Amino acid sequence: MVKSISYQQGSPGPQGATGPQGATGAQGATGATGPQGGPQGATGPQGATGAQGVTGPQGVTGATGPQGATGIQGVTGATGPQGATGPQGATGAQGVTGPQGVTGAQGVTGPQGVTGATGPQGATGPQGATGIQGVIGATGPQGATGIQGVTGATGPQGVTGIQGVTGATGPQGATGIQGVTGAAGPQGVTGTQGVTGATGPQGATGIQGVTGATGPQGATGIQGVIGATGPQGATGIQGVTGATGPQGATGIQGVTGATGPQGATGIQGVTGATGPQGAAGIQGVTGATGPQGATGIQGATGAAGPAGGVLAYADFYALMPPDNAATVATGGDVDFPENGPTSPGGSIARTSDDSFNLADIGTYQVLFQVSVTEAGQLVLTLNGTELAYTVVGRATGTSQIVGMALVETTSINSILTVRNPADNAAALTITPLAGGTEPVSAHLVITRLE
C-alpha cells in the first residue's frame, strides 16, 4: 500500500516568462500520488465574446444577357364551337426542371399605336411571344393573408457553399459548476509492490523526459450525473464576420408536390397607386372596319349665332406731295389714290381716286383723317348723298380734320366718298409737308362689321 502524503496547495504565484525548452531528460520514476488538494475554487465569470470578423467582399455579379426581340403577335382567329369535355386523364409525372437560363436585359417598350375600330373576332391563332412588361406601379398595402395551401414536397438540398472564414474566437466564458464525478472504473491488476524507501525531501523537478508513445485508450467509464447548468455569462462582443463564401450551385428542382386544395380567397387589399404609364407599345395591326351604322335622325337646327368680328377691311391713302395738288372745291371729293392693306375677296374696292365701292349690304365703320390748311369741314357721302351725322371740321388752321362714323348700306355696290360740303364757301387746300419735310399722309379706313 502506498502511503499518502498530504500537501496544502498554496495560492499560485504569478507565472514567469517561459524560458527556452531544454533537452528532454530521461523520465524519472513516478512518485507516489498524494491526496488531492483543497476544494476547487469558484468558477470565474465568462469572458466577453470576441469581436465579429470582417465580412469579405461580395463576388462580382455576371453581366445580364440581352433579351431577344418580341415577335409580332399573330392575328386572332375566330373561336370555334367548344367541344364536349372529355374525362380528365391521369396526371403524368412532372419532368425534372432544367437549369434556369441567364435573364436577358429588358428591352425598351415601343410607343402605343392608335387603337383601330374593333372588327369581328377571328379564329384563335397560336399565341404570340409575350410582350415586354410595362413599368410596375407602386405596391399597394398588403391585403389580408389567405389560408395557406398544403406545402409541396421539399426538393433535394442544393450543394453546400464554401464555408466562410471563421471569425476570431472570443475569450472563454466562465466554467460551469463541475458535475458529480462518475463511478470509478474497475481497478487494474496491482503489480508487485516494491520495497518502500524512506521518503526524502522532494528534489528539484528534473528535466522532462521524452514523452512515450500514447498507449491505447482505456474503456470509457460510465458517465457521471450531469451537474446543474451554471448561469450564462454575459455575451461577449460579436466577432468579425468572416468573408461570405461563393454561393453554391443551385440544386436540381424537386418534383412539384400535389396541388393542395385552394385556400379561401383573402380580403382584397387596397388598390395601390397607379404607376407611371409605360412607353407605348408598337401599334397593332388595324382591325377590319365594321359596317357603317344607320344614319341617325337629324337634330333641329340651332338658332343662328351672332356674326363674328371684322368681315372685311381696306385702307386707302394719299401722300402730299404729290397727291391732291389742286384744292378741293366745295362739293368736291378728297382723293385717296394709294392702296393700303385690304382683305381678300374685293368686297371693299375703289372705283376711282376719290370713290369707293361697298359691294355687300351691311354696317361699315369709316375712319378718315386729312391735313387741311384752312378752317373747314369734311363729310361722308353714300351714293352721292351727304350724311349729315358724319360732318367734322375745325375753326383754325393748326390741326387735322379727323372723322369716324358707322355707315349702313341698304343696297349692294354702294359708293362712298369724303367730301368738302357743297354749302361751304371756300375750297380746301390739302396741306403738303405738314409739320415737317416728309410727305404727309391722309387715310380712309373702311371696315365691314356685319
C-alpha positions as CSV (number, residue, x, y, z in Angstrom):
1,M,0.0,0.0,0.0
2,V,1.4,3.4,-1.0
3,K,1.5,5.9,1.8
4,S,-0.5,9.1,1.1
5,I,1.2,12.4,1.7
6,S,-0.9,15.4,2.2
7,Y,0.1,18.8,0.7
8,Q,-1.7,22.1,1.3
9,Q,-1.9,23.8,-2.1
10,G,-0.9,27.5,-1.8
11,S,-2.1,30.4,-3.9
12,P,-0.4,30.3,-7.3
13,G,2.2,32.9,-7.8
14,P,2.5,35.0,-11.0
15,Q,3.6,33.0,-13.9
16,G,7.1,33.8,-15.1
17,A,8.2,34.2,-18.6
18,T,8.7,30.9,-20.4
19,G,12.3,30.0,-21.0
20,P,13.6,28.1,-23.9
21,Q,12.8,24.4,-23.7
22,G,15.8,22.3,-22.7
23,A,16.7,18.9,-23.9
24,T,14.3,16.3,-22.6
25,G,15.9,14.1,-20.0
26,A,15.0,10.6,-19.1
27,Q,11.8,10.2,-17.3
28,G,12.2,9.6,-13.7
29,A,10.3,7.1,-11.6
30,T,6.8,8.2,-10.8
31,G,6.4,9.3,-7.2
32,A,3.6,8.3,-5.0
33,T,0.3,10.0,-5.7
34,G,-0.5,12.5,-2.9
35,P,-4.0,13.2,-1.8
36,Q,-6.0,15.9,-3.8
37,G,-5.5,19.4,-2.6
38,G,-8.1,21.7,-1.2
39,P,-11.6,22.3,-2.6
40,Q,-11.9,23.6,-6.2
41,G,-12.2,27.4,-6.4
42,A,-15.4,29.1,-7.6
43,T,-15.7,29.4,-11.3
44,G,-14.9,32.8,-12.7
45,P,-17.4,34.8,-14.8
46,Q,-17.4,34.0,-18.5
47,G,-15.3,36.4,-20.6
48,A,-16.7,38.7,-23.3
49,T,-17.2,37.3,-26.7
50,G,-14.6,38.5,-29.2
51,A,-15.4,41.0,-32.0
52,Q,-17.0,39.6,-35.1
53,G,-14.7,39.2,-38.1
54,V,-14.8,41.5,-41.1
55,T,-17.2,40.5,-43.8
56,G,-15.4,39.6,-47.0
57,P,-16.2,41.4,-50.3
58,Q,-19.1,40.0,-52.4
59,G,-18.2,38.5,-55.7
60,V,-18.8,40.4,-58.9
61,T,-22.3,39.8,-60.5
62,G,-22.1,38.4,-64.0
63,A,-23.4,40.6,-66.9
64,T,-27.0,40.1,-67.8
65,G,-27.5,39.0,-71.4
66,P,-29.7,41.0,-73.8
67,Q,-33.4,39.9,-74.1
68,G,-34.5,38.7,-77.5
69,A,-36.8,40.9,-79.6
70,T,-40.5,40.3,-79.1
71,G,-42.2,38.6,-82.1
72,I,-45.2,40.2,-83.8
73,Q,-48.4,38.8,-82.3
74,G,-50.4,36.7,-84.8
75,V,-53.9,37.7,-85.8
76,T,-56.5,36.2,-83.6
77,G,-58.6,33.6,-85.4
78,A,-62.3,33.1,-85.0
79,T,-63.2,30.9,-81.9
80,G,-64.7,27.5,-82.9
81,P,-67.5,25.9,-81.0
82,Q,-66.5,24.3,-77.8
83,G,-66.4,20.6,-77.9
84,A,-67.8,18.3,-75.2
85,T,-65.5,18.0,-72.2
86,G,-63.8,14.6,-72.2
87,P,-62.9,12.7,-69.0
88,Q,-59.8,14.0,-67.2
89,G,-56.8,11.9,-67.8
90,A,-54.4,10.9,-65.0
91,T,-51.8,13.5,-64.2
92,G,-48.4,12.4,-65.6
93,A,-45.2,12.7,-63.5
94,Q,-43.6,16.1,-63.8
95,G,-40.2,16.0,-65.5
96,V,-37.1,17.4,-63.9
97,T,-36.8,21.2,-64.4
98,G,-33.7,22.2,-66.3
99,P,-31.3,24.9,-65.0
100,Q,-32.7,28.4,-65.5
101,G,-31.0,30.4,-68.3
102,V,-29.4,33.8,-67.8
103,T,-32.0,36.5,-67.7
104,G,-31.6,39.0,-70.6
105,A,-31.9,42.7,-70.3
106,Q,-35.4,44.0,-70.7
107,G,-35.9,45.9,-74.0
108,V,-37.4,49.3,-74.3
109,T,-41.2,49.3,-74.7
110,G,-42.3,50.8,-78.1
111,P,-44.9,53.6,-78.4
112,Q,-48.5,52.5,-78.3
113,G,-50.3,52.8,-81.6
114,V,-53.7,54.3,-82.2
115,T,-56.4,51.7,-81.5
116,G,-58.3,50.7,-84.6
117,A,-62.0,50.0,-84.8
118,T,-62.9,46.7,-83.3
119,G,-63.6,44.1,-86.1
120,P,-65.3,40.8,-85.7
121,Q,-63.2,38.3,-83.7
122,G,-61.1,36.0,-85.8
123,A,-60.3,32.4,-85.1
124,T,-57.8,31.9,-82.3
125,G,-54.3,31.7,-83.7
126,P,-51.2,30.4,-82.0
127,Q,-50.2,32.6,-79.1
128,G,-47.5,35.2,-80.0
129,A,-44.4,35.9,-78.0
130,T,-45.0,37.6,-74.7
131,G,-44.8,41.4,-74.9
132,I,-42.3,43.5,-72.9
133,Q,-43.6,44.0,-69.4
134,G,-44.6,47.6,-68.5
135,V,-43.3,49.5,-65.6
136,I,-44.6,48.1,-62.3
137,G,-46.8,50.5,-60.4
138,A,-46.3,51.4,-56.8
139,T,-47.1,48.5,-54.4
140,G,-50.4,49.0,-52.6
141,P,-50.9,48.0,-48.9
142,Q,-50.8,44.2,-48.5
143,G,-54.2,42.6,-48.2
144,A,-55.2,40.1,-45.5
145,T,-53.3,36.8,-45.9
146,G,-55.4,33.9,-47.3
147,I,-55.4,30.4,-45.8
148,Q,-52.1,28.7,-46.6
149,G,-52.3,25.8,-49.0
150,V,-50.6,22.5,-48.4
151,T,-46.9,22.7,-48.6
152,G,-45.4,20.7,-51.5
153,A,-42.7,18.1,-51.0
154,T,-39.3,19.5,-50.2
155,G,-36.8,19.4,-53.1
156,P,-33.3,18.0,-52.6
157,Q,-30.9,20.3,-50.8
158,G,-28.5,22.3,-53.0
159,V,-24.8,21.9,-52.8
160,T,-23.4,23.5,-49.7
161,G,-21.4,26.6,-50.4
162,I,-17.7,27.0,-49.3
163,Q,-17.6,27.9,-45.6
164,G,-16.6,31.5,-44.9
165,V,-13.5,32.4,-42.8
166,T,-14.1,31.7,-39.1
167,G,-14.1,34.9,-37.0
168,A,-11.7,35.4,-34.2
169,T,-12.5,33.3,-31.1
170,G,-13.7,35.3,-28.2
171,P,-12.4,34.8,-24.7
172,Q,-13.6,31.6,-22.9
173,G,-16.6,32.1,-20.7
174,A,-16.7,31.1,-17.0
175,T,-16.5,27.4,-16.3
176,G,-19.8,26.0,-15.0
177,I,-20.0,24.0,-11.8
178,Q,-18.3,20.7,-12.0
179,G,-20.7,17.8,-12.3
180,V,-20.7,14.8,-10.0
181,T,-17.7,12.6,-10.6
182,G,-18.7,9.4,-12.3
183,A,-18.2,6.0,-10.7
184,A,-14.6,4.8,-10.9
185,G,-13.9,2.1,-13.4
186,P,-12.6,-1.2,-12.2
187,Q,-9.1,-1.1,-10.8
188,G,-6.4,-2.7,-12.8
189,V,-4.4,-5.6,-11.5
190,T,-2.0,-4.4,-8.9
191,G,1.6,-5.0,-9.7
192,T,4.1,-6.4,-7.3
193,Q,4.9,-3.8,-4.7
194,G,8.4,-2.7,-4.3
195,V,10.2,-2.0,-1.1
196,T,9.2,1.3,0.2
197,G,12.1,3.5,0.7
198,A,12.3,6.3,3.2
199,T,10.7,9.4,2.0
200,G,13.3,12.0,1.4
201,P,12.8,15.7,0.8
202,Q,11.3,16.4,-2.6
203,G,14.0,17.1,-5.1
204,A,14.0,19.6,-7.8
205,T,11.9,18.7,-10.8
206,G,14.1,17.0,-13.3
207,I,14.1,17.8,-17.0
208,Q,11.1,16.2,-18.5
209,G,12.0,13.1,-20.4
210,V,10.9,12.2,-23.9
211,T,7.2,11.5,-23.9
212,G,6.5,7.9,-24.5
213,A,4.1,6.7,-27.1
214,T,0.5,7.0,-26.1
215,G,-1.0,3.7,-25.0
216,P,-4.3,2.5,-26.1
217,Q,-7.2,4.4,-24.6
218,G,-8.9,2.6,-21.8
219,A,-12.6,1.8,-21.8
220,T,-14.7,4.8,-21.1
221,G,-16.3,4.8,-17.7
222,I,-19.9,5.3,-17.0
223,Q,-20.8,9.0,-17.4
224,G,-21.5,10.7,-14.2
225,V,-24.7,12.6,-13.5
226,I,-24.6,16.0,-15.3
227,G,-24.4,18.8,-12.9
228,A,-26.8,21.7,-12.9
229,T,-26.1,24.3,-15.6
230,G,-24.4,27.4,-14.2
231,P,-25.8,30.8,-15.0
232,Q,-24.9,32.0,-18.5
233,G,-22.1,34.6,-18.7
234,A,-22.5,37.9,-20.3
235,T,-22.4,37.8,-24.1
236,G,-19.1,38.9,-25.4
237,I,-18.6,41.3,-28.3
238,Q,-19.5,39.6,-31.6
239,G,-16.5,38.6,-33.6
240,V,-15.9,40.0,-37.1
241,T,-18.0,38.1,-39.7
242,G,-15.8,36.0,-42.0
243,A,-15.9,36.6,-45.7
244,T,-19.0,35.2,-47.4
245,G,-18.2,32.2,-49.5
246,P,-19.4,31.9,-53.1
247,Q,-23.0,30.7,-53.5
248,G,-23.2,27.0,-54.1
249,A,-24.7,25.7,-57.4
250,T,-28.4,25.6,-57.5
251,G,-29.7,22.0,-56.9
252,I,-32.0,20.3,-59.3
253,Q,-35.6,21.3,-58.6
254,G,-37.5,18.6,-56.9
255,V,-40.7,17.2,-58.3
256,T,-43.6,19.6,-57.6
257,G,-45.9,18.3,-54.8
258,A,-49.5,17.6,-55.5
259,T,-51.5,20.8,-55.5
260,G,-53.3,21.3,-52.2
261,P,-56.9,22.5,-52.1
262,Q,-57.3,26.1,-52.9
263,G,-57.4,28.3,-49.8
264,A,-60.2,30.7,-49.2
265,T,-59.7,34.0,-51.0
266,G,-58.3,36.6,-48.8
267,I,-59.8,40.1,-48.4
268,Q,-58.7,42.2,-51.4
269,G,-56.1,44.8,-50.4
270,V,-56.5,48.4,-51.2
271,T,-55.5,49.1,-54.8
272,G,-52.0,50.6,-55.0
273,A,-51.3,53.9,-56.6
274,T,-51.2,53.7,-60.4
275,G,-47.6,53.6,-61.6
276,P,-46.4,55.8,-64.4
277,Q,-47.6,54.8,-67.8
278,G,-45.2,52.7,-69.6
279,A,-43.9,53.7,-73.0
280,A,-46.5,53.0,-75.7
281,G,-46.1,49.7,-77.5
282,I,-45.8,49.2,-81.2
283,Q,-49.1,49.8,-83.0
284,G,-51.0,46.7,-83.6
285,V,-52.5,45.7,-86.9
286,T,-55.6,47.7,-87.6
287,G,-58.8,45.6,-87.5
288,A,-61.2,45.5,-90.4
289,T,-63.6,48.3,-90.5
290,G,-67.1,47.3,-89.2
291,P,-70.2,48.0,-91.3
292,Q,-71.4,51.6,-91.1
293,G,-74.3,52.2,-88.7
294,A,-77.6,53.6,-89.8
295,T,-77.7,57.4,-90.1
296,G,-79.3,58.9,-87.0
297,I,-82.2,61.4,-87.1
298,Q,-81.0,64.9,-87.9
299,G,-81.4,67.2,-84.9
300,A,-83.2,70.6,-85.1
301,T,-81.1,73.4,-86.5
302,G,-79.9,75.7,-83.7
303,A,-80.6,79.4,-83.6
304,A,-78.1,81.5,-85.6
305,G,-75.3,82.9,-83.5
306,P,-74.2,86.5,-83.6
307,A,-71.9,87.4,-86.5
308,G,-68.2,87.3,-86.0
309,G,-65.9,90.3,-85.8
310,V,-64.4,92.0,-88.8
311,L,-65.8,90.7,-92.1
312,A,-63.8,92.8,-94.5
313,Y,-61.4,95.8,-94.4
314,A,-59.5,98.2,-96.7
315,D,-57.1,101.2,-96.2
316,F,-56.8,103.9,-98.9
317,Y,-54.4,106.8,-98.6
318,A,-52.8,109.8,-100.2
319,L,-49.3,111.3,-99.8
320,M,-48.8,115.1,-100.1
321,P,-46.9,115.9,-102.2
322,P,-47.6,114.7,-104.9
323,D,-51.3,113.8,-104.3
324,N,-54.2,116.3,-104.0
325,A,-52.1,119.0,-105.6
326,A,-55.2,121.1,-106.5
327,T,-57.5,122.5,-103.9
328,V,-60.8,120.6,-103.2
329,A,-63.7,122.7,-104.3
330,T,-67.0,122.9,-102.4
331,G,-69.0,119.8,-103.4
332,G,-65.7,118.1,-104.5
333,D,-64.2,114.9,-103.0
334,V,-60.8,114.3,-101.5
335,D,-58.5,111.9,-103.4
336,F,-57.1,108.7,-101.7
337,P,-55.3,107.3,-104.8
338,E,-52.9,104.8,-103.0
339,N,-53.9,101.3,-101.8
340,G,-53.0,100.1,-98.3
341,P,-53.7,96.7,-96.7
342,T,-57.0,95.2,-98.0
343,S,-58.8,91.9,-97.0
344,P,-59.2,89.3,-99.7
345,G,-62.4,89.0,-101.7
346,G,-62.6,92.5,-103.1
347,S,-65.9,93.4,-101.3
348,I,-64.4,96.9,-100.5
349,A,-62.6,98.4,-103.5
350,R,-62.0,101.7,-105.3
351,T,-63.8,102.8,-108.4
352,S,-61.7,106.0,-108.8
353,D,-59.1,108.0,-106.9
354,D,-61.9,109.5,-104.7
355,S,-64.8,107.0,-104.9
356,F,-65.1,103.5,-103.2
357,N,-67.5,100.6,-103.7
358,L,-69.1,98.8,-100.8
359,A,-70.2,95.6,-102.5
360,D,-72.2,94.0,-99.7
361,I,-75.2,95.2,-97.7
362,G,-74.1,95.8,-94.1
363,T,-72.8,98.1,-91.4
364,Y,-69.4,99.7,-92.0
365,Q,-67.1,101.6,-89.7
366,V,-65.5,104.5,-91.6
367,L,-62.4,106.4,-90.3
368,F,-60.7,109.3,-92.1
369,Q,-58.0,112.0,-91.4
370,V,-56.8,114.8,-93.6
371,S,-54.4,117.7,-93.1
372,V,-56.1,120.9,-94.3
373,T,-54.6,124.4,-94.4
374,E,-57.7,126.4,-94.0
375,A,-60.5,126.3,-91.4
376,G,-63.1,123.9,-93.0
377,Q,-65.3,120.8,-92.8
378,L,-65.5,117.3,-94.4
379,V,-68.5,114.9,-94.6
380,L,-69.1,111.3,-95.8
381,T,-71.4,110.7,-98.8
382,L,-73.2,107.5,-99.7
383,N,-74.4,107.2,-103.3
384,G,-73.9,111.0,-103.8
385,T,-75.9,112.0,-100.7
386,E,-74.1,113.8,-97.8
387,L,-74.6,112.0,-94.5
388,A,-75.3,115.0,-92.1
389,Y,-74.4,113.0,-89.0
390,T,-70.8,112.5,-90.2
391,V,-69.8,116.2,-90.6
392,V,-66.5,117.1,-88.8
393,G,-64.5,120.4,-89.0
394,R,-62.2,122.9,-87.3
395,A,-62.2,126.6,-86.9
396,T,-58.4,127.2,-87.1
397,G,-55.6,126.1,-89.4
398,T,-53.5,124.3,-86.8
399,S,-54.8,120.7,-86.7
400,Q,-56.0,117.8,-88.9
401,I,-59.7,117.1,-89.6
402,V,-60.5,113.7,-88.3
403,G,-63.8,111.8,-88.7
404,M,-65.2,108.5,-87.6
405,A,-68.8,107.1,-88.1
406,L,-70.8,103.9,-88.7
407,V,-72.5,103.8,-92.2
408,E,-75.3,101.3,-93.0
409,T,-75.9,100.3,-96.7
410,T,-79.3,99.1,-97.9
411,S,-78.2,98.1,-101.5
412,I,-75.3,96.3,-103.0
413,N,-72.4,98.2,-104.6
414,S,-73.0,101.5,-102.7
415,I,-70.4,104.3,-103.4
416,L,-68.7,106.1,-100.5
417,T,-66.7,109.4,-100.7
418,V,-65.1,112.0,-98.4
419,R,-66.4,115.5,-99.5
420,N,-66.0,119.2,-98.9
421,P,-69.7,120.0,-98.2
422,A,-71.5,121.7,-101.1
423,D,-72.9,124.6,-99.0
424,N,-69.5,125.7,-97.6
425,A,-68.0,128.9,-99.0
426,A,-64.3,128.0,-99.5
427,A,-62.2,125.4,-101.3
428,L,-59.8,123.4,-99.1
429,T,-56.0,123.0,-99.6
430,I,-54.7,119.6,-98.6
431,T,-51.5,120.6,-96.8
432,P,-48.3,119.2,-98.3
433,L,-45.3,118.5,-95.9
434,A,-47.5,119.4,-92.9
435,G,-45.4,119.9,-89.8
436,G,-42.0,118.9,-91.4
437,T,-40.1,118.0,-94.5
438,E,-41.6,114.5,-95.2
439,P,-44.7,114.0,-97.4
440,V,-47.7,113.8,-95.0
441,S,-50.5,111.1,-95.4
442,A,-54.2,111.3,-95.4
443,H,-56.2,108.0,-94.8
444,L,-59.6,106.5,-95.4
445,V,-60.1,103.2,-93.5
446,I,-63.3,101.2,-94.1
447,T,-64.2,98.1,-92.0
448,R,-67.3,95.9,-92.5
449,L,-68.7,94.8,-89.2
450,E,-71.9,93.0,-90.2
